[in-house]
Amino acid sequence: MIPGADGKVRKKGSVFSMTETHVTVKADSRVARKIMLRRIAACAILTAMAVLLMYLEIPLPFMPSFLKFDFSELPVLIGSFALGPVWGIVIELLKNLIHLPVTQTMGIGELSNFITGVIYVGTAGIIYRMFVSKKGAAIAMIIATLVLAAVSVPVNAFLTLPLYGSVMGFPIEAIIGMSAAVNPLVKDKVSLLLAVFVPFNLFKGFIVAGITYFVHLPLSKLINKTYNATHDPATT
């Protein structure tokens, strides 16, 4: 028993307990700050890589000139694997926000890229965290690519194409004409969606997935180490 500052007698063990609790809280706070700093640093590096890759656009055969392929989803996908799907979505958002000042589509292309990118890296990241292995990564990316291709139909039919017409004065008939000039399968809006947007997103998803798969083995330890270092074991 020891006297307190107020003259009351307390058990000695309670003082030690309060001190230990205070030290533990301070230690947990330092760990949390360190984890967050690591997340932000990794997020910044991967975002910078994604932005740079977004400028390296590659035209594809049988695709209209407004659809160009780039590798910007590669660091975003790796970020979704290494940091978790939520941070993959954050990187996707930052990538498109940074690209907005040089947009040629009044932000419509960036909006579409963000929505489809979130579907792709979010789906892959969620599935990968359930099966953390090279096989799990392959399954996650295959499913994500198929989901991406499927979602691209309603996104373009009900959002992107109408916005091009209402905001930019670029009607669907003009887009169909441009696409039909390079792809004989395009006849109308439905064939535009199925013969242009679906194949484009399948190609994009599988190419990014293929590259990620082959670099996954040398990067897997780093990816898992990064995830473990940026997540508190007590909360995951």
C-alpha positions in Angstrom: 0.0 0.0 0.0 1.3 3.5 -0.9 -0.2 6.9 -0.2 -1.4 9.0 -3.1 -1.0 12.7 -3.7 -4.5 13.2 -2.2 -3.6 11.4 1.0 -5.6 8.3 0.1 -3.9 4.9 0.3 -3.8 2.8 -2.8 -2.4 -0.6 -3.8 1.1 -0.3 -5.2 0.2 -2.5 -8.1 -2.3 -0.1 -9.5 0.4 2.6 -10.0 2.5 0.1 -12.0 -0.5 -0.9 -14.0 -1.3 2.7 -14.9 2.4 3.4 -15.9 2.5 0.3 -18.0 -0.7 1.2 -19.8 0.6 4.7 -20.5 3.9 3.3 -22.0 1.9 0.8 -24.1 -0.4 3.5 -25.5 2.7 5.7 -26.4 4.4 2.7 -28.1 1.2 1.9 -30.0 1.0 5.5 -31.2 4.5 5.5 -32.4 4.0 2.2 -34.3 0.8 3.6 -35.9 2.6 6.7 -37.1 5.4 4.7 -38.5 3.0 2.4 -40.3 1.1 5.3 -41.8 4.3 7.0 -42.9 5.4 3.8 -44.7 2.0 3.6 -46.4 2.1 7.2 -47.6 5.7 6.8 -48.8 4.9 3.6 -50.8 1.7 5.2 -52.1 3.6 8.3 -53.3 6.2 6.3 -55.1 3.6 4.0 -56.9 1.5 7.0 -57.8 4.4 8.8 -59.4 5.2 5.6 -61.4 1.6 5.3 -62.5 1.4 9.0 -63.6 4.6 8.6 -65.7 3.3 5.4 -67.4 0.0 7.1 -68.1 1.8 9.4 -70.6 3.2 6.4 -72.6 0.1 5.7 -74.7 0.2 3.0 -77.3 -2.4 2.9 -80.2 -3.9 -0.6 -80.8 -5.0 -2.1 -84.1 -8.8 -2.3 -84.7 -9.3 0.3 -82.0 -10.4 4.0 -82.6 -7.8 6.7 -82.0 -9.4 7.8 -78.7 -8.6 4.4 -77.1 -5.0 4.0 -76.3 -3.3 1.4 -74.1 -0.9 2.3 -71.3 0.8 0.5 -68.4 -0.3 2.8 -65.7 -2.4 0.2 -64.0 0.7 -1.9 -63.3 2.0 0.1 -60.3 -1.6 0.5 -59.1 -2.1 -3.2 -59.1 1.1 -3.8 -57.3 0.1 -1.2 -54.8 -3.2 -3.0 -54.3 -1.3 -6.2 -53.6 1.4 -4.6 -51.4 -0.7 -2.2 -49.4 -4.2 -3.5 -49.7 -7.2 -2.8 -52.1 -8.1 0.5 -50.3 -4.7 2.0 -51.0 -4.8 0.7 -54.5 -8.0 2.7 -55.0 -6.2 5.8 -53.4 -3.4 5.4 -55.9 -5.9 5.1 -58.8 -7.6 8.3 -57.6 -4.4 10.3 -57.3 -3.1 9.1 -60.7 -6.2 10.5 -62.4 -6.4 13.7 -60.4 -2.8 14.5 -61.3 -3.5 13.8 -64.9 -6.5 16.1 -65.0 -4.6 19.4 -65.8 -3.5 17.9 -69.2 -6.8 16.1 -70.0 -8.0 16.2 -73.6 -11.5 14.9 -72.7 -12.6 17.5 -70.1 -12.1 14.9 -67.4 -14.4 12.2 -68.9 -11.5 9.9 -69.8 -10.1 10.3 -66.3 -13.4 9.5 -64.7 -13.9 6.4 -66.8 -10.3 5.3 -66.2 -10.8 5.8 -62.4 -14.1 3.8 -62.3 -12.7 0.9 -64.4 -9.4 1.0 -62.6 -11.1 0.8 -59.2 -13.0 -2.3 -60.4 -9.8 -3.9 -61.7 -7.3 -3.3 -58.8 -10.0 -3.4 -56.1 -11.3 -6.8 -57.2 -7.7 -8.2 -57.6 -6.6 -6.8 -54.3 -9.5 -8.2 -52.3 -9.1 -11.7 -53.8 -5.3 -11.7 -53.4 -5.6 -10.9 -49.7 -7.7 -14.0 -49.3 -5.2 -16.2 -51.2 -1.7 -14.8 -50.7 0.4 -16.8 -53.2 1.5 -16.7 -56.8 -1.5 -18.9 -57.7 -3.8 -16.7 -55.7 -2.4 -13.6 -57.5 -3.1 -15.3 -60.9 -6.7 -16.2 -60.0 -7.2 -12.7 -58.6 -6.0 -11.0 -61.8 -8.0 -13.3 -64.1 -11.2 -12.7 -62.2 -10.5 -8.9 -62.0 -9.9 -8.8 -65.8 -13.2 -10.5 -66.5 -15.0 -8.3 -64.1 -13.4 -5.2 -65.7 -14.5 -6.3 -69.2 -18.0 -6.9 -68.0 -18.3 -3.6 -66.1 -16.9 -1.6 -69.1 -20.1 -2.2 -71.0 -22.5 -0.4 -68.6 -19.9 2.2 -67.7 -19.4 3.2 -71.3 -23.1 2.7 -72.3 -24.6 4.8 -69.6 -21.8 7.1 -68.5 -18.8 7.7 -70.7 -20.5 7.8 -74.2 -23.4 10.0 -73.0 -21.0 12.4 -71.4 -18.9 12.7 -74.6 -22.1 13.7 -76.3 -23.5 16.1 -73.7 -20.3 17.7 -72.5 -18.0 17.6 -75.5 -20.6 17.6 -78.3 -19.2 14.3 -79.6 -22.3 12.3 -80.4 -22.4 8.5 -80.3 -22.9 8.4 -84.1 -19.4 10.0 -84.6 -17.8 7.5 -82.2 -19.5 4.7 -84.0 -18.2 6.1 -87.4 -14.6 6.4 -86.1 -14.7 2.9 -84.7 -16.3 1.4 -87.8 -13.5 2.9 -89.9 -10.9 0.7 -88.2 -13.1 -2.2 -87.0 -15.5 -3.7 -89.5 -17.4 -5.4 -86.7 -18.8 -2.1 -85.4 -22.2 -1.4 -86.8 -24.1 0.3 -84.0 -23.9 1.1 -80.3 -24.2 -2.6 -79.1 -21.5 -3.8 -81.5 -19.3 -0.8 -80.5 -19.5 -1.9 -76.8 -18.9 -5.6 -77.6 -16.3 -5.3 -80.4 -14.3 -2.3 -79.1 -14.7 -1.7 -75.3 -14.8 -5.3 -74.2 -11.8 -6.5 -76.2 -9.9 -3.4 -75.2 -10.4 -4.0 -71.5 -9.7 -7.7 -71.8 -6.4 -6.9 -73.6 -5.5 -4.2 -71.0 -6.4 -6.4 -68.1 -4.6 -9.5 -69.3 -1.4 -7.6 -70.4 -1.1 -5.9 -67.0 -1.9 -9.1 -65.2 0.7 -11.0 -67.3 3.5 -8.6 -66.5 2.5 -8.5 -62.8 2.4 -12.3 -62.7 5.9 -12.7 -64.1 7.4 -10.1 -61.8 5.4 -11.4 -58.9 8.0 -14.0 -57.8 10.9 -11.6 -57.4 8.6 -9.0 -55.9 6.4 -11.3 -53.8 8.7 -11.1 -50.7 8.8 -7.3 -51.0 5.0 -7.1 -51.6 4.2 -9.3 -48.5 6.9 -7.5 -46.5 5.4 -4.1 -47.4 1.9 -5.3 -46.5 3.0 -6.6 -43.2 5.0 -3.5 -42.4 2.1 -1.2 -43.2 -0.6 -3.1 -41.3 -0.9 -3.5 -37.6 -1.2 -7.2 -36.9 -3.6 -6.5 -34.1 -6.1 -4.9 -36.6 -5.8 -7.3 -39.5 
